[in-house]
Amino acid sequence: MLLYQILTAFHMDFNYEPKRKPGKIISKKNTLSQEVKKSIFMLIFTLLGLIVILSIVFLLNTSQSSQKGYILNQAQLKKEQLTIKNHELINKIINAMKYNRIETSPVKQTMEPPTTIQYISKDNNNNSD
């Protein structure tokens, strides 16, 4: 009570408002609790924004990786098919060259053609034993 009487004697007021000059606007000062709430809101908003951006980047990166994996797998399958086709063509070339080589070889030219041709079948082979 004594403190109140002293303050009223000196005309002091607990609610201090700064004196304003005419035409100049001074922004209202915020309390500490308002500043803390504002800071927490900005922090949450920033963190959520970062989470959303990082999620989008992660999804784009993983989808590109899976697409590249699929393309690589398809290229490997195509390579295997072309390798098999190449081996088949090489075998055809070798077979074609074998017959020509045999026909034109000097050893074959010196041989006499057969006079009688005898074919052996499975039935004839078993009876001769």
C-alpha positions as CSV (number, residue, x, y, z in Angstrom):
1,M,0.0,0.0,0.0
2,L,2.8,2.3,0.8
3,L,4.4,1.8,-2.6
4,Y,1.1,2.7,-4.3
5,Q,0.9,5.9,-2.3
6,I,4.4,6.9,-3.3
7,L,3.9,6.2,-6.9
8,T,0.6,8.1,-7.0
9,A,2.4,11.0,-5.2
10,F,4.9,11.2,-8.1
11,H,2.2,10.7,-10.7
12,M,3.9,7.6,-12.0
13,D,1.9,5.1,-14.0
14,F,2.6,1.4,-14.5
15,N,1.5,1.4,-18.1
16,Y,4.2,3.3,-19.8
17,E,3.5,4.4,-23.3
18,P,6.2,6.2,-25.3
19,K,5.5,9.7,-26.4
20,R,4.7,10.0,-30.0
21,K,5.6,12.8,-32.3
22,P,2.8,14.0,-34.5
23,G,2.9,12.3,-37.9
24,K,5.3,9.6,-36.9
25,I,3.9,6.0,-36.5
26,I,5.6,3.8,-33.9
27,S,4.8,0.1,-34.1
28,K,3.2,-1.5,-31.2
29,K,5.8,-3.4,-29.1
30,N,5.1,-7.1,-28.6
31,T,5.4,-9.0,-25.4
32,L,7.9,-11.8,-25.0
33,S,5.2,-14.5,-25.1
34,Q,3.9,-13.1,-28.4
35,E,7.5,-13.1,-29.9
36,V,8.0,-16.7,-28.7
37,K,4.7,-17.8,-30.3
38,K,5.6,-16.0,-33.5
39,S,9.1,-17.6,-33.5
40,I,7.7,-21.1,-32.9
41,F,5.1,-20.7,-35.7
42,M,7.9,-19.5,-38.1
43,L,10.1,-22.5,-37.0
44,I,7.3,-25.0,-37.6
45,F,6.4,-23.5,-40.9
46,T,10.1,-23.6,-42.0
47,L,10.6,-27.2,-40.9
48,L,7.4,-28.3,-42.6
49,G,8.5,-26.6,-45.8
50,L,11.9,-28.3,-45.7
51,I,10.3,-31.7,-45.1
52,V,8.0,-31.2,-48.1
53,I,10.8,-30.1,-50.4
54,L,13.1,-32.9,-49.3
55,S,10.3,-35.4,-49.8
56,I,9.7,-34.2,-53.3
57,V,13.4,-34.4,-54.1
58,F,13.6,-37.9,-52.6
59,L,10.7,-39.1,-54.7
60,L,12.0,-37.6,-57.9
61,N,15.4,-39.1,-57.3
62,T,14.1,-42.6,-56.5
63,S,11.8,-42.6,-59.5
64,Q,14.7,-41.5,-61.8
65,S,16.8,-44.3,-60.3
66,S,14.1,-46.9,-60.9
67,Q,13.6,-45.7,-64.5
68,K,17.3,-45.9,-65.2
69,G,17.4,-49.4,-63.7
70,Y,14.5,-50.4,-66.0
71,I,16.3,-49.0,-69.0
72,L,19.5,-50.7,-68.1
73,N,17.7,-54.0,-67.7
74,Q,16.1,-53.6,-71.1
75,A,19.5,-52.8,-72.6
76,Q,21.0,-55.9,-71.1
77,L,18.2,-58.1,-72.4
78,K,18.7,-56.6,-75.9
79,K,22.4,-57.2,-75.7
80,E,21.9,-60.8,-74.7
81,Q,19.5,-61.3,-77.6
82,L,21.9,-59.7,-80.1
83,T,24.8,-61.8,-78.7
84,I,22.7,-65.0,-79.3
85,K,21.8,-63.8,-82.8
86,N,25.5,-63.1,-83.5
87,H,26.5,-66.6,-82.4
88,E,23.8,-68.1,-84.6
89,L,25.0,-66.1,-87.6
90,I,28.6,-67.0,-87.0
91,N,27.7,-70.7,-86.8
92,K,25.8,-70.4,-90.1
93,I,28.8,-68.8,-91.7
94,I,31.1,-71.5,-90.4
95,N,28.8,-74.2,-91.6
96,A,28.6,-72.7,-95.0
97,M,32.3,-72.3,-95.2
98,K,32.9,-75.9,-94.1
99,Y,31.0,-77.4,-97.1
100,N,32.8,-75.2,-99.6
101,R,36.2,-76.0,-98.0
102,I,35.5,-79.7,-98.2
103,E,34.3,-79.6,-101.8
104,T,37.3,-77.6,-102.9
105,S,39.9,-79.3,-100.9
106,P,42.7,-81.1,-102.8
107,V,42.3,-84.2,-100.7
108,K,38.6,-84.6,-101.8
109,Q,39.6,-83.9,-105.4
110,T,42.0,-86.9,-105.3
111,M,39.4,-89.3,-104.0
112,E,37.4,-91.5,-106.2
113,P,33.6,-91.2,-106.2
114,P,31.8,-94.2,-104.6
115,T,30.6,-96.9,-106.9
116,T,27.8,-98.2,-104.6
117,I,26.1,-96.3,-102.0
118,Q,25.0,-98.3,-98.9
119,Y,22.9,-96.7,-96.3
120,I,22.9,-98.0,-92.7
121,S,19.7,-97.8,-90.8
122,K,18.9,-98.8,-87.2
123,D,17.1,-101.9,-88.3
124,N,19.9,-103.1,-90.6
125,N,22.5,-102.4,-88.0
126,N,20.8,-104.5,-85.3
127,N,20.3,-107.5,-87.7
128,S,23.9,-107.7,-88.7
129,D,25.0,-108.2,-85.1
